[in-house]
């Protein structure tokens, strides 16, 4: 039995939640209502991470052990106050009106529609073709350890500091780590991806754990892939404070650089993050105040091209096994 519907006050709005007692996360028995309450507890942080961005939803109508639905278009039945932003997909000559979060109630309504994970674009509604977020995704191969991820993260931090870029780390919700840098929305996806690739090459020069081979099957299984392709158009990753659709309800959680050595990603769940958030607040609260210009990275990319560095396939070539 899923239990009767409940009404949740979310700021100045009310969201009706049906099937609140349905178990979504079987490891500890957390329910749909637990998920909604988690997002309310980190509401400022999740809204900051999603605000004004097109957002793809990962929905689990019967809980995370059931079917997973990748939802680009806003689900039907949204209240009139839920905003959308239209994005175009040139390869298929189609468009979609995606969720564009403005208010914590938007997030809780998405939970009502069985959303667990939030995957925003790295651009905003004002110009969806000009990213304002550079995403560094440290993706471990099967035989790499989290200590290996940490090693690469320290090198990445060193390079970012030399560039004068303020960086904002978070756990990925999986076995990797994400680092975000707020950038000026002056360039298209191709340039941002090219800059990210130049950065990844510099990290690889300094750390032998990094393998930038394009196809996953060809990489060293003990290596870390610095995934510059996460900056390509229509590529998305879990936002800060997004829950991952696994039985343990792990959360992609902002951390400080001085926590990287000790933080265990599996310790951050919907059961533990609310208390951490209440104590520390949103560790990404200042991200919009620290804007970096990618011009130097584009100069690095030009230098590498002159030196004969190999370029990855064009962005419209899907790295299906990446």
C-alpha positions in Angstrom: 0.0 0.0 0.0 1.4 3.4 -1.0 -0.8 5.4 1.5 -3.0 8.5 0.9 -1.6 11.6 -0.8 0.0 14.3 1.3 0.3 18.0 0.7 3.7 19.6 1.2 4.2 23.3 1.8 7.2 24.3 -0.2 7.9 28.0 0.4 4.8 29.8 -0.7 3.5 26.9 -2.7 1.8 23.6 -2.0 2.7 20.4 -3.8 0.5 17.3 -3.7 2.5 14.1 -3.4 0.7 10.9 -4.3 1.9 7.4 -3.2 4.2 9.0 -0.5 4.9 5.7 1.2 6.1 3.9 -1.9 9.7 2.7 -1.2 12.1 4.2 -3.7 15.4 3.2 -2.1 15.3 -0.4 -0.7 18.7 -0.3 1.1 17.2 1.6 4.1 13.6 1.7 3.0 13.4 5.4 2.1 10.2 6.4 0.4 9.0 8.9 -2.1 8.1 11.2 0.8 11.6 10.9 2.2 13.0 11.9 -1.2 10.7 15.0 -1.3 11.7 16.0 2.2 15.4 15.6 1.4 15.1 18.0 -1.5 13.2 20.5 0.7 16.0 20.3 3.2 18.6 21.3 0.6 16.3 23.5 -1.4 18.5 26.6 -1.7 21.4 24.4 -3.0 19.4 22.3 -5.5 17.7 25.4 -6.9 21.1 27.2 -7.2 22.4 24.2 -9.1 19.4 24.1 -11.5 18.2 27.6 -11.8 17.4 28.8 -15.3 19.0 25.7 -16.9 17.3 23.2 -19.2 17.0 20.1 -17.1 16.7 16.4 -18.1 14.9 14.3 -15.5 15.7 10.7 -14.6 12.4 9.2 -13.4 11.8 5.9 -11.6 8.0 5.4 -11.5 8.2 2.4 -9.2 11.4 3.1 -7.4 15.0 2.9 -8.3 15.0 -0.9 -8.8 12.4 -0.5 -11.5 12.2 1.1 -14.9 14.2 4.2 -15.5 12.8 6.9 -17.8 15.0 9.6 -19.3 12.7 12.6 -19.7 13.7 15.6 -21.7 10.3 17.1 -22.2 8.4 18.3 -19.2 5.9 15.7 -18.0 2.3 16.5 -18.6 0.1 18.0 -15.9 2.6 20.6 -14.6 1.2 23.5 -12.5 1.0 26.8 -14.3 3.9 28.1 -12.2 6.4 25.5 -13.5 8.6 27.1 -16.2 10.2 25.5 -19.2 12.9 26.4 -21.7 12.9 25.2 -25.3 16.0 23.5 -26.6 16.8 22.4 -30.1 18.4 19.1 -31.2 20.0 19.8 -34.6 20.8 16.1 -35.3 17.2 15.2 -35.3 15.8 18.6 -36.1 13.6 18.4 -33.1 13.0 20.5 -30.0 11.9 19.9 -26.4 10.5 22.1 -23.7 12.5 21.1 -20.7 12.0 21.9 -17.0 13.6 25.2 -16.0 13.7 25.3 -12.2 13.0 28.6 -10.5 11.6 27.6 -7.1 12.0 24.7 -4.7 8.4 23.6 -5.5 9.5 22.9 -9.1 11.9 20.3 -7.7 9.3 18.7 -5.4 6.7 18.7 -8.2 9.3 16.8 -10.3 9.6 14.3 -7.4 5.8 13.9 -7.5 6.4 12.9 -11.1 8.8 10.2 -9.9 12.0 12.1 -10.6 15.0 11.0 -8.6 17.9 12.5 -10.6 18.3 16.1 -12.0 20.6 16.5 -15.0 20.9 20.2 -16.1 22.6 21.7 -19.1 25.7 23.8 -18.6 24.0 26.7 -20.2 21.0 28.9 -19.2 17.7 29.9 -20.6 18.9 33.3 -21.7 21.1 31.7 -24.3 21.1 27.9 -24.3 23.9 27.9 -26.9 26.5 29.7 -24.6 27.6 27.6 -21.6 28.4 29.4 -18.4 29.6 26.3 -16.6 32.8 24.3 -17.4 32.5 20.8 -16.0 35.5 18.6 -15.2 34.4 15.0 -14.8 37.0 12.6 -13.3 35.7 9.3 -14.5 37.6 6.2 -13.2 38.0 3.1 -15.3 37.0 -0.3 -13.7 40.3 -1.0 -12.0 41.0 2.5 -10.7 40.4 3.3 -7.1 38.9 6.4 -5.5 42.4 7.2 -4.2 43.4 7.4 -7.9 40.5 9.8 -8.5 41.8 11.9 -5.5 45.3 12.0 -7.0 44.0 13.3 -10.3 41.8 15.8 -8.5 44.7 17.3 -6.7 46.6 17.7 -10.0 43.5 19.3 -11.6 43.2 21.7 -8.6 46.9 22.7 -9.1 46.4 23.5 -12.7 43.1 25.4 -12.0 44.9 27.5 -9.3 47.7 28.3 -11.8 45.1 29.5 -14.2 43.4 31.6 -11.5 40.1 29.7 -11.8 38.1 29.2 -8.7 36.9 25.7 -8.7 34.0 23.9 -6.9 34.4 20.1 -6.3 31.6 17.7 -5.6 31.2 13.9 -5.4 29.6 12.5 -8.5 27.2 10.2 -6.8 29.2 7.3 -8.3 32.9 6.4 -8.1 34.2 9.7 -9.7 34.4 13.3 -8.9 33.1 16.5 -10.6 34.7 19.9 -10.5 32.8 23.0 -11.7 34.1 26.3 -12.8 31.8 29.2 -13.6 32.7 30.8 -16.9 31.6 33.8 -18.9 29.0 32.8 -21.5 31.0 34.2 -24.4 31.6 31.0 -26.3 29.7 28.1 -27.8 29.8 24.5 -26.8 32.6 23.6 -29.3 35.0 26.2 -27.8 34.2 25.2 -24.2 34.7 21.6 -25.1 38.0 22.5 -26.9 39.2 24.4 -23.8 38.2 21.5 -21.5 40.2 19.1 -23.7 43.3 21.4 -23.6 43.0 21.4 -19.8 42.6 17.6 -19.7 45.8 17.3 -21.8 47.7 19.5 -19.3 46.5 17.3 -16.4 47.5 14.2 -18.3 51.0 15.7 -18.8 51.4 16.0 -15.0 49.7 12.8 -13.9 50.4 9.3 -15.4 47.0 8.1 -14.1 45.2 10.0 -16.8 44.3 8.3 -20.1 42.5 10.5 -22.7 41.9 7.8 -25.2 38.6 8.5 -26.9 37.1 5.0 -26.8 36.5 3.5 -23.4 37.4 0.0 -24.5 40.9 1.2 -25.5 41.8 2.9 -22.2 44.0 1.6 -19.5 41.6 -0.1 -17.1 43.5 1.4 -14.1 43.3 5.0 -15.4 41.1 8.1 -14.9 39.5 9.7 -17.9 39.2 13.5 -17.6 35.9 13.7 -19.5 36.1 16.9 -21.5 33.1 15.7 -23.6 30.8 16.5 -20.7 31.0 20.1 -22.1 29.5 19.1 -25.5 26.1 20.2 -26.4 23.2 18.3 -24.7 25.6 16.4 -22.4 24.4 16.4 -18.8 25.5 15.1 -15.5 23.9 15.0 -12.1 23.7 18.4 -10.4 25.0 19.3 -7.0 22.6 17.8 -4.4 21.0 15.5 -7.0 20.2 12.0 -5.6 21.5 9.1 -7.6 19.0 6.4 -8.6 20.6 3.6 -6.6 19.2 1.6 -3.6 21.5 3.5 -1.2 20.2 7.0 -2.2 23.7 8.4 -2.6 23.8 12.2 -3.2 26.2 14.1 -5.5 27.5 16.4 -2.8 29.6 19.6 -2.8 32.8 19.2 -0.7 35.6 21.5 0.1 39.1 21.0 -1.4 40.4 20.3 2.1 37.9 17.4 2.4 38.9 15.6 -0.7 41.4 13.4 1.0 39.0 12.1 3.6 35.5 12.4 2.1 33.9 9.0 1.2 31.3 9.5 -1.5 29.2 6.6 -0.2 28.7 8.5 3.1 26.7 11.2 1.4 23.0 10.0 1.2 19.6 11.5 1.7 19.9 10.2 5.3 23.1 12.2 6.0 23.3 15.2 3.8 20.5 17.2 5.4 22.4 17.4 8.7 25.6 18.3 6.8 23.7 21.0 4.9 22.1 22.4 8.0 25.6 22.7 9.6 27.7 23.9 6.6 25.1 25.4 4.2 25.6 25.2 0.5 29.3 24.9 -0.2 28.7 26.1 -3.8 26.9 29.2 -2.6 29.5 31.5 -4.1 29.9 29.8 -7.5 28.1 32.6 -9.4 30.5 35.2 -8.0 33.7 33.7 -9.5 33.7 33.9 -13.3 36.6 32.6 -15.3 37.5 33.5 -18.9 38.6 30.5 -21.0 40.8 32.5 -23.4 44.0 31.1 -22.0 42.8 27.5 -22.4 41.8 28.2 -26.0 45.4 29.5 -26.5 46.6 26.2 -25.1 44.4 24.3 -27.5 45.8 26.3 -30.4 49.4 25.6 -29.2 48.6 21.9 -28.9 47.2 21.8 -32.4 50.3 23.5 -33.8 52.4 20.8 -31.9 50.4 18.1 -33.6 48.2 17.0 -30.7 45.4 14.7 -31.9 41.9 16.0 -31.7 38.9 13.9 -30.6 36.0 13.2 -33.0 33.6 16.0 -33.6 31.0 16.6 -30.9 28.2 15.1 -33.0 30.0 11.7 -33.1 28.5 10.0 -30.1 31.0 8.3 -27.8 28.5 5.6 -27.1 30.7 3.5 -24.8 32.3 6.5 -23.0 
